[in-house]
Amino acid sequence: GDDDPPLELNMTIDDDARGGSLANARALQRYVLLCAQVYPDGGLRDKPGKSRDYYHTCYNLSGLSASQRFFGDDDATYVFGDPSNLLPQTHPVYNVRVEKCNFAFAHFSDADATHDWLSG
């Protein structure tokens, strides 16, 4: 919107598109934190000039979390800006925090998954 500060952002491809990655982790983090964030009100948007909404907030946070860990490795993190920007790791398929997925997998692995049981 008109209240957004002007940003000069270099979105070039560089060495962080490691090993044929689909995205540049550093550029993605810069975009989410500097362009998609609605400051100071909170929330995330598709692009500058658009309104914030829950859908774009969710997928921006998912992309930010994924881009902070190269290939899902917690030991190989890169965090743009302040270290407090590091988000919990999310599962790339279910878009839920990894520890919550592990709890659900453990819980349901013992369940009787027959048709009768599932249909109640």
Backbone bond lengths (Angstrom), bond angles and torsions (degrees), N, CA, C in turn:
res aa  C-N    CA-C-N  psi(-1)  N-CA   C-N-CA  omega(-1)  CA-C   N-CA-C  phi
1 G - - - 1.421 - - 1.503 111.79 -
2 D 1.304 116.77 -173.50 1.456 121.88 -179.23 1.519 112.46 -68.67
3 D 1.350 118.39 -22.15 1.447 121.88 -178.36 1.524 112.91 -85.61
4 D 1.322 117.92 -5.73 1.456 121.37 -177.90 1.522 110.11 -72.63
5 P 1.355 116.59 137.77 1.458 117.91 177.02 1.522 110.18 -69.95
6 P 1.328 117.72 148.39 1.465 118.99 177.22 1.531 109.12 -67.56
7 L 1.304 116.10 138.12 1.457 121.05 -178.18 1.512 110.37 -119.65
8 E 1.297 115.72 138.00 1.453 120.71 171.32 1.515 105.36 -112.40
9 L 1.312 117.29 109.50 1.451 122.05 -171.72 1.514 109.65 -126.72
10 N 1.298 116.41 124.26 1.455 121.73 178.96 1.527 108.27 -94.28
11 M 1.317 117.96 107.95 1.459 122.60 -176.26 1.532 110.83 -105.14
12 T 1.316 116.89 50.29 1.454 119.80 -178.29 1.520 110.63 -88.59
13 I 1.306 115.54 156.43 1.462 121.54 174.33 1.520 107.38 -76.66
14 D 1.327 116.40 132.72 1.458 119.67 178.13 1.525 109.61 -139.40
15 D 1.306 116.44 -162.76 1.462 121.72 -174.31 1.526 113.56 -63.93
16 D 1.317 118.85 -13.96 1.456 119.57 -177.37 1.516 113.57 -78.26
17 A 1.314 118.03 -8.95 1.456 119.69 171.74 1.531 105.04 -81.68
18 R 1.322 114.77 68.26 1.464 123.08 -169.63 1.511 112.58 -68.93
19 G 1.305 115.67 134.94 1.447 122.05 169.74 1.510 115.33 53.58
20 G 1.309 118.89 36.06 1.447 120.40 177.84 1.515 113.64 80.97
21 S 1.328 117.73 24.99 1.458 121.12 177.81 1.517 110.22 -58.60
22 L 1.315 115.75 155.13 1.455 120.55 -179.93 1.521 112.32 -77.02
23 A 1.330 117.45 -19.80 1.455 120.17 -176.91 1.518 110.10 -141.76
24 N 1.303 115.95 159.25 1.445 122.73 175.52 1.524 107.15 -91.32
25 A 1.331 117.07 109.08 1.461 122.14 -174.36 1.521 112.39 -59.49
26 R 1.303 116.45 -42.83 1.467 120.21 -178.10 1.529 110.48 -65.48
27 A 1.327 117.27 -45.28 1.465 120.73 -179.67 1.524 111.28 -66.30
28 L 1.323 117.38 -38.76 1.463 120.24 178.66 1.520 110.89 -62.60
29 Q 1.313 117.34 -44.73 1.461 120.47 178.89 1.524 111.55 -63.14
30 R 1.314 117.01 -42.64 1.474 119.78 178.00 1.524 110.76 -60.92
31 Y 1.331 116.49 -43.46 1.465 119.72 -178.97 1.531 110.92 -62.41
32 V 1.331 116.77 -48.49 1.468 119.77 -177.96 1.523 110.73 -61.90
33 L 1.326 117.24 -46.66 1.462 120.31 -175.32 1.523 113.69 -75.26
34 L 1.319 117.64 -30.70 1.461 119.69 -175.66 1.520 114.57 -102.55
35 C 1.322 117.97 -28.94 1.470 120.57 -175.12 1.526 113.39 -110.04
36 A 1.316 116.94 -39.43 1.466 119.56 -174.95 1.521 112.34 -84.42
37 Q 1.313 117.32 -22.28 1.461 121.14 -176.94 1.529 110.64 -73.55
38 V 1.322 116.35 133.74 1.461 121.66 176.27 1.522 107.04 -95.61
39 Y 1.316 115.17 107.99 1.456 120.99 -175.17 1.513 110.05 -111.39
40 P 1.299 120.36 135.96 1.460 131.00 3.90 1.526 113.90 -95.96
41 D 1.329 117.98 5.49 1.465 120.98 -172.97 1.524 113.95 -72.00
42 G 1.327 117.67 -27.46 1.458 121.45 -178.00 1.514 111.63 97.14
43 G 1.314 114.83 165.56 1.454 121.32 -178.16 1.521 110.57 92.79
44 L 1.323 115.19 165.55 1.458 121.67 -179.11 1.515 109.67 -127.84
45 R 1.331 115.78 154.11 1.457 121.95 -175.43 1.516 110.01 -130.42
46 D 1.302 115.31 172.21 1.457 121.79 179.10 1.526 110.76 -66.13
47 K 1.316 116.77 -49.69 1.464 122.05 -179.01 1.523 108.02 -161.01
48 P 1.338 116.49 161.21 1.466 119.28 179.15 1.529 111.34 -52.79
49 G 1.311 115.41 140.42 1.456 121.25 -178.56 1.514 112.78 95.52
50 K 1.332 117.92 -16.35 1.463 122.46 177.74 1.525 109.03 -95.81
51 S 1.327 115.69 162.35 1.463 120.95 177.82 1.519 110.71 -83.79
52 R 1.306 115.51 153.76 1.466 120.49 174.23 1.518 108.89 -72.97
53 D 1.336 116.28 153.38 1.460 120.80 175.16 1.519 108.51 -159.20
54 Y 1.326 115.66 167.20 1.466 120.62 -176.06 1.527 111.88 -65.65
55 Y 1.310 117.69 -39.50 1.457 121.75 -178.52 1.528 110.52 -59.60
56 H 1.331 117.15 -52.13 1.457 120.51 -177.81 1.531 111.81 -71.02
57 T 1.329 117.01 -31.23 1.461 119.36 174.87 1.522 109.76 -62.49
58 C 1.320 117.33 -44.83 1.461 121.77 -179.42 1.521 111.22 -62.52
59 Y 1.316 118.01 -51.95 1.462 117.43 -174.42 1.523 112.29 -74.46
60 N 1.327 119.12 -27.05 1.462 120.52 173.46 1.526 111.24 -66.22
61 L 1.341 116.60 -42.69 1.467 119.44 178.12 1.522 111.24 -65.93
62 S 1.329 117.17 -37.20 1.469 120.68 177.61 1.523 110.71 -63.60
63 G 1.318 116.51 -45.99 1.454 120.35 178.83 1.515 112.38 -65.48
64 L 1.323 116.51 -37.58 1.461 120.56 178.28 1.524 110.42 -63.91
65 S 1.319 116.52 -45.37 1.472 120.68 178.86 1.524 110.92 -61.68
66 A 1.323 116.72 -46.63 1.465 120.44 -179.07 1.525 111.50 -64.04
67 S 1.320 117.36 -38.29 1.462 120.30 -177.39 1.529 112.65 -72.71
68 Q 1.311 117.23 -14.63 1.462 120.66 179.45 1.526 112.52 -82.45
69 R 1.305 117.45 -11.90 1.469 121.42 -179.19 1.511 109.10 -126.52
70 F 1.311 116.06 114.46 1.454 120.14 178.65 1.510 109.14 -69.50
71 F 1.306 116.72 118.51 1.458 123.55 176.52 1.521 112.06 57.76
72 G 1.337 118.10 33.69 1.456 122.06 176.61 1.514 114.78 72.83
73 D 1.317 118.17 14.46 1.458 122.70 -175.60 1.523 109.90 -95.56
74 D 1.340 117.19 113.37 1.460 120.43 179.53 1.521 112.92 -64.06
75 D 1.335 117.54 -22.47 1.459 120.57 179.94 1.521 112.20 -81.69
76 A 1.311 118.45 -13.15 1.465 122.55 -178.59 1.519 109.30 -117.09
77 T 1.318 115.90 66.40 1.461 119.80 -178.09 1.523 110.73 -97.35
78 Y 1.303 114.74 151.17 1.456 121.82 169.96 1.522 106.08 -133.93
79 V 1.320 116.76 124.27 1.460 121.77 -179.08 1.517 108.81 -121.18
80 F 1.325 115.94 119.81 1.458 121.19 177.04 1.524 108.76 -74.20
81 G 1.324 116.45 133.02 1.456 120.81 176.82 1.517 112.19 79.98
82 D 1.302 115.22 -143.98 1.459 122.62 -176.76 1.525 111.27 -66.55
83 P 1.333 118.52 139.37 1.473 120.46 178.46 1.534 113.48 -57.06
84 S 1.334 117.64 -22.84 1.469 119.73 178.64 1.532 111.65 -70.45
85 N 1.334 118.13 -6.18 1.467 121.54 175.31 1.520 112.48 -74.32
86 L 1.338 118.21 -10.27 1.463 121.42 -179.01 1.528 110.00 -64.62
87 L 1.323 116.32 125.42 1.463 122.75 179.50 1.524 110.09 -100.03
88 P 1.334 117.60 158.02 1.470 119.40 172.73 1.526 109.98 -61.31
89 Q 1.315 116.07 150.08 1.464 121.06 179.67 1.524 109.83 -71.92
90 T 1.328 116.23 136.11 1.459 121.13 176.53 1.522 109.61 -111.30
91 H 1.320 115.56 151.91 1.462 120.94 177.93 1.531 107.81 -72.31
92 P 1.327 118.02 130.48 1.465 119.95 -174.08 1.525 114.80 -68.59
93 V 1.319 118.72 -19.44 1.459 120.95 -179.87 1.532 110.99 -96.43
94 Y 1.328 116.65 -44.41 1.463 120.78 -173.72 1.526 113.99 -93.49
95 N 1.316 117.61 -11.94 1.460 122.33 178.80 1.529 112.32 55.73
96 V 1.312 114.93 42.39 1.463 123.36 177.55 1.522 106.23 -131.88
97 R 1.326 117.44 151.74 1.461 119.51 178.45 1.522 110.38 -53.56
98 V 1.316 116.20 139.55 1.462 122.58 -173.73 1.517 111.85 -56.58
99 E 1.325 118.24 -42.65 1.471 119.59 -178.53 1.533 111.48 -65.04
100 K 1.314 118.29 -30.38 1.475 121.34 176.40 1.527 110.23 -70.34
101 C 1.334 116.70 -39.71 1.472 120.31 176.07 1.519 110.37 -62.83
102 N 1.318 116.94 -44.82 1.470 120.09 -179.97 1.521 111.45 -60.52
103 F 1.332 117.22 -39.77 1.464 121.46 177.34 1.526 110.15 -62.92
104 A 1.316 117.20 -45.65 1.473 121.02 -179.92 1.525 111.05 -65.04
105 F 1.332 117.04 -43.20 1.463 120.00 178.49 1.521 110.76 -59.75
106 A 1.328 116.60 -44.21 1.467 120.70 -179.96 1.529 110.59 -64.44
107 H 1.310 116.57 -42.66 1.468 120.97 -179.00 1.529 111.22 -63.46
108 F 1.336 116.85 -48.49 1.456 120.02 -174.30 1.523 113.72 -82.93
109 S 1.311 118.17 -12.03 1.466 119.40 178.09 1.523 111.24 -68.54
110 D 1.327 116.69 -23.29 1.466 121.20 178.43 1.526 112.43 -92.32
111 A 1.324 117.42 -5.16 1.469 121.02 -175.63 1.524 110.96 -78.14
112 D 1.318 115.30 147.80 1.453 122.54 175.13 1.538 106.41 -79.77
113 A 1.294 117.40 107.70 1.474 121.31 -173.69 1.523 112.63 -97.43
114 T 1.315 116.89 41.38 1.455 119.24 175.87 1.524 109.75 -79.64
115 H 1.311 116.73 164.28 1.460 121.19 179.32 1.525 110.52 -61.25
116 D 1.327 117.75 -43.05 1.465 120.65 -179.70 1.530 110.82 -60.75
117 W 1.336 116.60 -43.45 1.456 120.50 -178.81 1.535 110.54 -65.83
118 L 1.334 117.24 -43.14 1.448 121.21 -177.66 1.531 112.33 -69.06
119 S 1.328 117.41 -32.74 1.460 119.50 -177.38 1.535 112.09 -89.41
120 G 1.311 116.96 0.90 1.448 123.90 168.71 1.463 117.11 70.25
